[in-house]
Amino acid sequence: MNKNGRKIMKRTPEEIKEQIEMWLDEKWRIANMDDARPQDMSYYDGAIGALVLAGYEWERDEQGKHLLYVF
């Protein structure tokens, strides 16, 4: 528990990576929907940019699935 009495949930680096990949998959789908707004793609692009600044490299396959690499 932390100093506020809340239980701390610990995630492994692999769990965090998988969650981010799934989140990016979702944002990519939203940004490419027929009724997508320009800000949907801007939100996705901003997320990718933040990950690159944090030291990640990434790939997206033809189905829109993301893979992250930390170096």
Secondary structure, DSSP 4 states (H G I P E B T S, - for coil): --TTSPPPPP--HHHHHHHHHHHHHHHHHHHTSTT--HHHHHHHHHHHHHHHHTTEEEEE-TTS-EEEEE-
